[in-house]
Amino acid sequence: MATADLASDTEELDPFDAFNRAMGAGIVEDPYPDFARSRAQGPIHGGSGFTLDGASADETLPEELPGLFTAYSFEAVQQVLRDNETFSSSGYSMVMGPVMGRSILEMDEPEHHAYRALLQQAFTRKAMERWEAEVVKPVVDRLIDRFAADGRAELVRSLHFPFPMTVIAALLGLPDSQLDDFHRLGVELIAVSVDPERARVASAKLGELFLEQIERRRQQPADDMITLLCQAEHDGQRLTDDEILAFLRLLLPAGAETTYRSSSNLMCGLLTHPDQLDALRRDRSLLPQAIEEGLRWECPLLMIVRIAVRDAEVCGVRIPAGSVVMTNLGSANRDESRWEHPERFDIFREQKAHLAFAAGPHTCLGMHLARMETAVVVNALLDRLPNLRADPDHEPPRITGLTFRSPSALHVVWDT
Ligand code: HEM
């Protein structure tokens, strides 16, 4: 197909730069003081709270929309996300539909429930244990092998960015020869806001690549996620090729980008709080709570959107049917009525559920995988790079971004 062939003709694209350009890294340093001011005005109120370049998103709202609200408090965000009969996810079809296909993200009940029940079969605890030993650890070790003898490295580019995408390729059972193509096309797809045409071409090309794999698994089942998806059955239903394709495309932004950012954010917190890094180095039983604190403190994806399909009330505020409701996960995770000094990174704080993986029926399907991947990467770094610490020859790392947040670099040194 002519459009798909174009993908291989395009000039070299640096995946890392494309990601960051797409997500506006560096434009916004710290939106949290603004979020705190918004929270102080009320748990949920009108407007988007976005002031990227001085212009509020409210000014660009199409006239037919009766309203735009943003939920800022933990309670308001949780209430919106839990009630998916009132607050629909269908808005995703406009943003992601053209490049993803009809993915689970945009589905409402009862379709969502049935589809999720099928997908869930590929994410069992048993699968997770196997993936950890057979996929994630080897991928992380291979990447660290490349720089372990050097005594210094920039971790985002050499480790955090490539590892989740490589893990997904391995889980899908893609042959090594397709890894580079997969990586490049995945990045082009994700960078849809930078270059929609390139994203569309990448989507078609990925579709061809995945379809070939699906057909192969249908004829000859293998021990991988595509086979699991082909075989999954719920109430006599199976996934169609288009449904599998939409899910596989979604795995790139949903599974790779978020994990790259969340694991970088945790390392950033640890490197800038050396006492906590030392405590964790000495006592790895602290790792699960460190991972949750990293997710709470700097969640990688800050905003998700819903549309009110009927009149509703959230924390005493009337939301008319048809309103767009943004839920600010970042703000909810820094709600001072739930966490003391929420701006502090503190792996020792009392553990309370956060909203980095959202809440309700659309709660992240890959959260256990994300946690496991992060644990593997942090453990491997601490085990293999003695006395790992921030490189004193560089500025301390910092996290930037608005809807997606992470550090663009993590310069580190260790003893060799
Ligand atoms: C730290 C890493 C991750 C974060 C912060 C994260 C965050 C989220 C959030 C906030 C949602 C809800 C979106 C919405 O309701 O609009 C979501 C959904 C989802 N995530 Fe994740 N995610 C992460 C990792 C992963 C991984 C590793 C996978 C799979 C490989 C994954 C697969 C999914 C899927 C399939 C959904 C859609 C679930 C549904 O609509 O029912 N995520 N994720």
Residues whose N, C-alpha, C, O or C-beta is under 5 A from the ligand:
A	BS01	HEM	I104 L105 R116 A254 G255 T258 T259 S262 P300 I304 A356 F357 A358 P361 H362 T363 C364 L365 G366 M367 L369 A370
